[in-house]
Amino acid sequence: MKQSFTYYLTLLVIKLKGLKKNFSKDPIDFKRIRKEDVYHPKGRFFKQHITKRFKVLDSEVTEIKKESTPNKLLLFVHGGAFISGPGQHHWDTIKIITKQTDYTIWMCNYPKAPEYNISEISENVNSIYNEALKNYKSNQISLIGDSVGGTLIIALIQRLITNKQQLPNKLILVSPVMDSSMTNSEIDIIDVIDPMLSKAGLLSAKKMCAGHVDLKNEMISPLYGNFEGFPETILFLGEKDITYPDQKLVVDKLKAAQVKIKVIEGENMPHIWPFLPIMKEARLSLNEIIKELNTTK
């Protein structure tokens, strides 16, 4: 498939910003990467639609909603390699989702590594979900996450199933990181063509987050967990993304577990492509996400 002009423009912007270079360092310079973080977005839209901010353990949750929003909640668990985020592209995505759906959205700014480890971060995600259950029924809750946001969502669902707790209605996962050990041999092949991520820096970030937990522990590498009983799951995968090989393995596991899934593969697309600004292909994929949310019962 022929890519759009805006696709090549986006790749140029990614190159000029030095994302690949930043993710090629070991140890990764998390302080430098965090300079792009946006905790409190500016602009008239957010001034009008942010209804509250509140703490859950060490997380800050920002609620965004329209006045007429019915009783449906979308938990937005952002990516950032466990060391950073949310970024402006996350808030831009939330703005579009808010305008085009009838969800209340909780942006979940969980604590980051290396100050916090995966056990502490997971506890925060558990607590945010339990807080949501105080105000919504489980079938009124959906979750969306990109990159390690997808990691945290899948690991949460695996814990909920193990503990026989209520499950959310639907999951939307954008380039989820499924195996923090990065041991899949196909990763080295894609590393050469991935315009955004590099194995060295990503693995460094995972080690910072893991603490004393093994990198193949399902808490940080949900590929090794159980997928039986998962709610409906929609996955957006990019072919030029070093996390793609492990995502294909998860798709196989979800199919084997007879989970209702939908897989959208982006030909030549980089990591988290549906959330990238400007790009025509991103707009089209985000329209698919909007459609999935609007068809949620």
C-alpha positions in Angstrom: 0.0 0.0 0.0 1.3 3.4 -0.9 1.9 5.6 2.1 0.6 9.2 2.4 2.8 12.3 2.1 2.0 13.0 5.8 3.4 9.5 6.7 6.8 10.5 5.4 6.5 13.9 7.0 5.8 12.2 10.3 8.8 10.0 9.9 10.9 13.1 9.3 9.6 14.7 12.4 10.4 11.6 14.4 13.9 11.6 13.0 14.5 15.3 13.7 13.3 14.9 17.3 15.9 12.2 17.8 13.5 9.6 19.2 15.4 6.6 17.8 18.7 8.1 19.2 17.1 8.6 22.6 15.9 4.9 22.6 19.3 3.6 21.6 21.0 4.6 24.8 21.8 2.2 27.6 21.2 3.3 30.3 18.3 5.3 28.8 18.2 9.0 29.6 14.7 9.1 31.2 15.1 12.6 32.4 15.7 13.9 28.9 12.7 11.9 27.6 10.5 13.3 30.3 11.0 16.8 29.0 8.2 16.0 26.5 5.8 15.1 29.2 2.5 17.0 29.6 0.7 16.6 32.9 -1.8 19.4 32.6 -2.8 20.2 29.0 -3.5 23.8 28.0 -6.2 25.2 25.8 -9.9 26.2 25.8 -11.1 22.6 25.3 -9.4 21.2 28.3 -10.3 24.2 30.4 -13.9 23.5 29.6 -13.9 19.7 29.8 -11.6 18.8 32.6 -14.0 18.3 35.4 -11.7 17.2 38.2 -8.3 15.8 39.1 -7.8 13.4 42.0 -5.2 11.1 43.5 -5.4 7.4 43.7 -2.4 6.2 45.6 0.6 7.8 43.8 -1.4 8.4 40.5 -3.0 11.5 39.3 -6.3 10.9 37.5 -7.7 13.6 35.2 -11.4 13.4 34.3 -12.5 14.8 30.9 -16.1 14.8 29.9 -18.9 16.5 28.1 -21.9 17.8 30.1 -24.3 15.3 28.5 -22.0 12.3 28.9 -23.9 9.2 29.9 -22.7 6.6 32.4 -19.8 5.2 30.4 -16.1 5.4 31.4 -12.9 5.0 29.4 -9.8 4.5 31.3 -6.9 5.8 29.3 -3.6 4.2 30.4 -0.8 6.0 28.5 2.5 4.7 27.2 6.0 5.9 27.7 8.2 2.9 28.4 7.3 3.0 32.1 9.7 6.0 32.5 7.7 8.9 31.0 4.3 10.3 29.9 1.7 11.3 29.2 2.7 13.2 26.1 0.9 15.8 24.1 -0.2 13.2 21.6 -2.1 11.4 24.4 -4.1 14.5 25.2 -4.7 15.2 21.5 -6.2 11.7 21.2 -8.3 12.2 24.3 -9.6 15.5 22.9 -10.8 13.7 19.7 -12.3 10.8 21.6 -14.2 13.2 23.9 -15.6 15.1 21.0 -16.7 12.1 19.0 -17.9 9.7 21.7 -20.1 9.8 24.8 -17.5 8.6 27.2 -16.2 10.2 30.4 -12.4 9.7 30.2 -10.0 9.2 33.0 -6.4 9.9 32.0 -4.4 7.7 34.4 -1.0 9.3 35.1 0.5 6.4 37.1 4.0 6.7 38.8 7.0 6.0 36.7 10.3 4.1 36.9 13.0 4.3 38.1 11.4 6.0 41.1 8.8 3.3 41.2 9.0 -0.4 40.2 6.5 -2.6 38.3 4.9 -3.9 41.5 4.1 -0.4 42.8 2.9 0.7 39.4 0.6 -2.3 39.1 -0.8 -1.6 42.5 -1.7 1.9 41.3 -3.4 0.5 38.2 -5.4 -2.0 40.4 -6.5 0.9 42.6 -7.6 3.1 39.8 -9.7 0.3 38.4 -11.2 -0.4 41.8 -12.0 3.3 42.2 -13.8 3.2 38.8 -15.9 0.4 40.1 -17.2 2.6 42.9 -18.9 4.9 40.3 -19.5 2.6 37.3 -20.6 -1.0 36.7 -17.9 -3.1 35.1 -19.8 -3.4 31.8 -19.8 0.4 31.6 -16.0 0.6 31.7 -13.6 0.2 28.8 -9.9 0.6 28.7 -7.5 2.0 26.1 -3.7 2.0 26.3 -0.7 2.4 24.0 2.7 0.8 24.4 3.3 0.0 28.1 -0.2 1.3 28.7 -1.2 -1.9 26.9 1.1 -3.9 29.0 -0.5 -2.6 32.2 -4.0 -3.2 30.9 -3.4 -6.8 29.9 -1.6 -7.6 33.1 -4.5 -6.0 35.0 -7.0 -8.2 33.2 -5.0 -11.3 34.0 -5.0 -10.4 37.7 -8.7 -9.7 37.7 -9.4 -13.1 36.1 -7.1 -14.9 38.6 -8.9 -13.2 41.5 -12.3 -13.7 40.0 -13.1 -10.0 39.9 -15.4 -8.1 37.6 -14.0 -7.5 34.1 -14.4 -4.4 31.9 -16.5 -4.4 28.7 -13.8 -3.8 26.1 -10.0 -3.3 25.6 -8.4 -1.2 22.9 -4.7 -1.8 22.7 -2.4 0.3 20.5 1.1 -1.2 20.0 1.1 -3.0 23.4 4.5 -4.2 24.7 4.0 -7.8 25.5 7.4 -9.1 26.5 9.8 -6.8 28.4 12.7 -9.3 28.1 12.9 -8.5 24.3 14.2 -12.0 23.6 12.3 -12.6 20.4 14.9 -13.0 17.6 12.6 -11.2 15.1 13.1 -8.0 17.2 16.7 -7.6 16.0 15.6 -7.7 12.4 12.9 -5.0 12.9 15.2 -2.9 15.0 17.1 -1.9 11.9 13.9 -0.4 10.3 12.0 0.8 13.3 12.1 4.7 13.0 11.2 5.3 16.6 12.3 2.6 19.1 15.5 0.7 19.6 16.0 -2.5 21.6 18.9 -1.2 23.7 17.0 1.7 25.3 13.7 0.0 25.6 15.3 -3.0 27.4 17.1 -0.5 29.7 13.8 1.1 30.6 12.2 -2.2 31.3 15.1 -3.2 33.6 14.6 0.1 35.5 11.0 -0.7 36.0 11.4 -4.4 36.8 13.3 -4.0 40.0 13.8 -7.4 41.5 11.0 -8.9 39.3 12.1 -11.2 36.5 11.7 -9.6 33.1 9.5 -12.5 32.0 7.2 -12.2 35.0 3.6 -11.7 33.6 3.3 -8.5 35.6 5.7 -6.8 33.2 5.5 -9.3 30.3 1.9 -10.4 30.0 2.8 -12.6 27.0 3.6 -15.3 29.6 0.2 -15.0 31.4 -3.2 -16.5 30.8 -5.6 -15.1 28.2 -8.6 -17.4 28.9 -11.7 -15.4 29.7 -10.5 -12.0 28.3 -13.1 -9.4 27.3 -13.4 -8.2 23.7 -10.1 -6.9 22.6 -9.1 -4.7 19.6 -5.4 -4.5 18.7 -3.6 -1.9 16.5 -0.2 -3.3 15.4 2.5 -1.6 13.3 4.8 -3.6 11.1 7.8 -1.3 11.6 7.7 -1.6 15.3 10.1 -3.7 17.4 7.2 -4.7 19.7 5.3 -6.2 16.7 6.8 -9.8 16.8 5.6 -10.3 20.4 2.2 -8.8 19.6 1.7 -11.5 16.9 2.3 -14.2 19.6 -0.3 -12.6 21.8 -2.8 -12.5 18.9 -2.3 -16.3 18.6 -2.9 -16.8 22.3 -6.0 -14.7 22.2 -7.3 -16.7 19.3 -6.4 -20.0 21.0 -8.4 -18.8 24.0 -11.4 -18.0 21.8 -11.4 -14.4 22.8 -13.4 -12.0 20.6 -10.7 -10.0 18.9 -10.2 -7.6 16.1 -6.7 -6.9 14.7 -5.8 -3.9 12.6 -2.3 -4.2 11.2 -0.6 -1.0 9.9 1.5 -1.7 6.8 4.9 0.0 7.3 3.5 1.7 10.4 5.7 2.6 13.4 5.0 2.2 17.1 1.7 3.8 18.4 0.9 5.0 14.9 -2.8 5.7 15.6 -1.8 8.3 18.1 0.7 10.2 15.9 -0.4 13.7 14.8 -0.6 14.9 11.2 -0.4 11.5 9.6 -3.4 10.5 7.4 -3.0 6.8 8.4 -3.2 7.8 12.0 -6.5 9.7 11.5 -8.0 6.7 9.7 -7.0 4.4 12.5 -8.2 6.7 15.2 -11.6 6.8 13.3 -11.6 3.0 13.8 -11.0 3.4 17.5 -13.9 5.9 17.6 -16.1 3.5 15.8 -15.3 0.7 18.2 -16.1 2.9 21.2 -19.4 4.1 19.7 -20.5 0.5 19.0 -19.8 -0.5 22.6 -23.1 -1.5 24.3 
